[in-house]
């Protein structure tokens, strides 16, 4: 059965796009299958054992719990901690700053016996290199502000800190760090960390954890024995080996970046972004690493065969969120250039698009965002004025299904038994015959059926047209400069809105097909694609090739609109297709995907607002990560999404699941 379906797909693709494109696609699919076949689950257990740690903390002999700060309680969403200096260099517009900054720090360390502070380093920088980038105080202020901006919480270990306080233990924070305690307190406050009793910073105390002297200082200050303390941190030497040698209890942690090295698919992307040097892309990957590999408040199994972690939330955060944030950045520029007053995000995929766009534009002077509750079925029937319009609706590809289902989903007609019997008696249509449309080809039998039912279709269209126009008038689509926003692909709904309203509606899409050229030319409107425009074959973009899964990732819990009608008081209401049980069961699963995507958008907006400079995600990065995820889905990832369902009645597929489209 699987081979038969595959053969049907190949033949359909060849009929639409030709032999050459089909051969290329088949070869790519064979290579992808080989790649997936050698990938298998490699569970990775982090060194951190939450239960064992809590047992240590709660032991009656323990009086003090010491937490490292950086990469234990808070982190920077970078792919190398030293890249902080590169962000400072951008602020200073001085490409030599990182190496000069290191030289100044090394000069101080070689000259003295005590640890050094940022104030000392900046003074030394000015002594060695002058004040071109600013005086010492200015340099210190800029570096402190960047460090504060980049600080992000590691929620799992922050929860453990809270548990230590609840257990009645004294909590101290200790770090080998050149920043002052004042700045570190601000970073902790930003990450909602308030429950600690003491703060020990090497640059102020003058001694470091890495030599053991800071631990001796803490013992003396707290008046305890080493065996009465637990040290928790990620550094294998200064947080684990040295305190253990001194008699402290220790817990081995791994920093998010260290953990990420054990996950080949994600680590490959980390290395690519490191080489590219793109600032925004580093923040994208850095926040993904932080989200996936922060110490979790509960034991979590990590899967080495997966690109993503943290279940559906992680898929939303790493795949859907970056894709839609990048689209929104492009959309902002397009709408501004075209002087668009209102954007209309098309139901239902447009719901998450709109939510993320509003996160990224909140507080800015941006076009008004509106949610446009339309479907191909709703707008297409309402704009029927000729028999050619009927045929245009019919030509959209349709998977084999009954005539009754086809007429209902495309034209809103209910095929009664009397009409079907008449068609059968006249030899036009057999009850057992299925409707199937490929590459826009309509066979003679279906043409005859549509001719016979033409009058009824026109009556139905006339009945739906006025309520549809009233709805569009209510949402002000007939006023000012407006643009439709959608996933893509041929601008069909945009073209039909132009026909129905007899005015220009612009269009912004994630990706468009070659067929969009006709709509653009006929109506003289923009049909722009962010990730690809006027593509001839699906293989030119993974967003087009895997278009159904792409739409399902953005799926809404709302039912599909069928049409609009007038109530008795002449108010307009929508008539919706009922949700199936499978769709209802998918609501909590989709909510996890959505939560992850929105969380990424909020984190990215925070980075954009932080004064780090202009950020712009590389569109190729997010598209290729989407491709990598979909083509290489691990067993763990498949299990997260395969049962999520949506409807595709318009194309004859009924209720579809991710499992239908997952690569074999």
C-alpha positions, 0 to 999 in steps of 0.5 A: 500500500505504501509503495502504491501511494508513493507511485501515485505521488510520483506520477502526479508530480510528473504530470504537473512538473515534468520528468526532469523535476520528478527525477530530481525530487525522487533522488532527493527523497531516496537520499533523505530516506537513507539519512533517516535510516541511519539515525536512531535514538541516543538518549543522553542523560545529563550529569545533573541528577535532580533527586540526588541533589535535593537529597544532598541539600535537604540533609540535616548536616548541610548548612550552606548551599553555594551556587555558581552564577554564570551558566548555572543560574543565568546565561548569555544566549551566545555560542561562545561566552567570549562573544560578549566582547564582539557585541561590545565591539559593535556598540563601540564600532571598533573591530579591534576591541575584543583582542585589545580587551583581552590584552588589557586583562592579561596585562593586569593579571600578569602584574598582580596577585589579586583578581581584577575588576572591570574598572581596573581592566578599562583603566588598563585598556585606556593606558595601553590603547588610548581613549579613541573608544571612550574613557575608562568610565565610558568603556565600563558603562558600555560593557556593563550594559551589554552584559546586563542586556544579554543575561537570561535566566536558567529556570530549572536551577533557579527553581532548585535554588528556591527549594534550597531556601524552602528547606531552610538552608542558607544560600550563597552565590559565588563567581569568578567574575570581573563585574562588580557585585552591583551589576551582578545583582542587577543581572540576578534581579532581571532574571527574578533571582532574589532568594540568596543570603550572600554574594561572593564575587572574585573581583571584589574579594580579590581571590578566585574559585579556580585557586580554591581561595574563594572557597576558603574565604567563604568557609571563614565568612560563613563559619562552617566546615567544608562538609557542611556545604554543597557547591553547585556549578557547571565548571569541571575544575573550579565548581567541581574538582577544587571544592571536592578536594577541599571537602565540599559536597559537589554536584556536576552540572553541564552548561547549555553549550557543553550539553549541546555538543552531544547533539549532532544535528543541533551542534552542526547548526551551531558550528555553521552560525559560528562560521557565518558570524551573523549576530542575529543568528547567534542569538537565535541559536543561543536562545534555542540552546538555552531553552533546550539545555537549561537544567530542568526542574524535572528529570528530562530525557534528551534525545541525541537523534533529534534536532529539537528537545523539550517536546512540542514546546521545543519544536515551536520555539526552534522551528516555528517561532524563528520562521515566523519572526523572520517573516514578520521582519520582512513584512514590516519592511514591505508594508512600510515601503508600500505605505500599507495602512492595514494588514489582514492576516488570513485565517487560520494559519494567519492567527499565529502569524498575527500574534507573533507580528504583534509581539514584534511590532508592539509600540511601533508605528506599524500598519493595523493588524486584522484577522481576516476570517475567510477560506477558499470555499467562502470567497470563491463561491461568493465571487462566482459570476460566470461559468468560467468562475465555476471551472476555475474553482473546480480546477484546483487539485483534488484527491479522489473523493465522492462527487457529493463531497466535492460539490459540498466543499467546493460549491456548498451544494448538497447532492441529493439522491434524486439528482445523483440518480438522474445523473446516473440514469443519463449515463453522466456519473456513476455512484461509485465514481470518484472525483480526482483532479490533477494539474487542473485537468477536469474530465468530460464527465465532471464538466457535464455535471457542472454544466447541469448544476450551473444554475443551482451553483449561481443561485447559491453564489448569489445567496452568499455574495451579499453577506460576504460583502457586508462582512468585508465592509465591516472589517474595512477591507474596502477602505484605504491601502490594504494587504493580505498576509498568508502562507502562500502560494498562488494568490488565489484568495487575493485575486478573488478579493480583487474581483469581488471588491473591484479594487486592488488588494496587495499580498505578502506571503511566505512563499509564492508559486509561478501561478501567482504571476497571472493574478499579479498581472491581471490585477496590477497588484503586489504578490511578494514572497519572503522566502521564495517568489514565483517558484516553478516547482516545489523543490525550489523551497522546502516551504513549498515542498512541505507546504501542508506540514508548514501550515499545520505547524501554524494551525489554529484551533478555530474551525474552518469558515464555510460561508457568511449568512444574514440572521433575521436582524440582518446581522452577518454571522459566519457558518463554520465546518464542525471540528472533528474529534481528532481536531478537538484532541489536537487542541492541547498539542497545538497549544504547546507548539504555539506556546513555544513559538510565542516564547521565541518571539518574546525573547527575540523582541527583548533582544531587538529592544536591548540596544545591541544594534539592528538585528535581522535573522537570515531567512536562509537559516530558518528555512534550512532548519525547517528543512532539516527538522522535517526531512530528518525527524527522529522517532522522538520528534515524530511522536510529538506531532504525528497525531495532530490533526486538521481538515483539508476538505477543500482538496478532498483529503478530509481530516489529515494528521502530521503522520500522513506527511511525515517522511518514511 
